[in-house]
Amino acid sequence: MSTTLDCLNAIRFALSDSRLSTYETGLGSTASGDPRAVALYAWNAQISAAFMVPLHICEVTVRNGVSEALERVHGPRWPWQAGFQASLPSVPAHVGYSPRDDLQKVASEQATTGKVIPELKFIFWEQMFTKRHDLRLWDAHIKSIFPEHPPSVTVRELRRRIYRDLEAIRKLRNRIAHHEPIFQRNLAEELNRVLDLVRLRSPLVESWLIANQRVFELVSLTPVFRGGLRWFPSHAEIEAQAYRLWIEGGRKSDSAEADWFEAKRLIGAT
């Protein structure tokens, strides 16, 4: 029969000491092997996965809004419009990201605007909200593309707000894509930033997104002490772990209670 220690050692071997040590440090644990660190790691992976739904919808919503504005100014074939390409900064590869090079490369490989849009990097859409595009694009179109803005906000304020939000969202997205810890961030605030951006485009889409995301639910289940909150796994979660231990132990009739307490320890329910 596998013991808690066997499982923890196997998980530690698979994930590495250095990776789990981040979670032990976050818990304030002074020794390796704390089962709460494994529970926190699993929760971090779960909420990272859950974030992909609102991040996906936000990115698609914003980039389609930018495409609509570009089409008004440069026509439906805007990716191939020379004037638009020339308006983008061209940055040497060793210096950083180059929007012009990104667009030209993608446009040379795709046949339609609809195919170009998803191939451009997230940062391309973020860079579309720098001040260089105010005169050509946003002065005339940003308030109609994002109609749910505060009435008193100026074009510059709105454009800067969207840029800042996209930058923060991109950084969160990159951490999730590289399987990095996000448990120490204010995740409810991060999700609200995503929802705010979607709402600028359409409150109806925001409502639909809220109904189809699990981030808020998982935030309430954080398996560590933080802000006065303590995670208590559900009966079904403990039961599933205990059943696995019972199967591995040969279905012994007298092991149920021991398996139950072992399951609680394994998932960090100390």
Beta strands, then each sheet from edge to edge (+ up, - down):
end
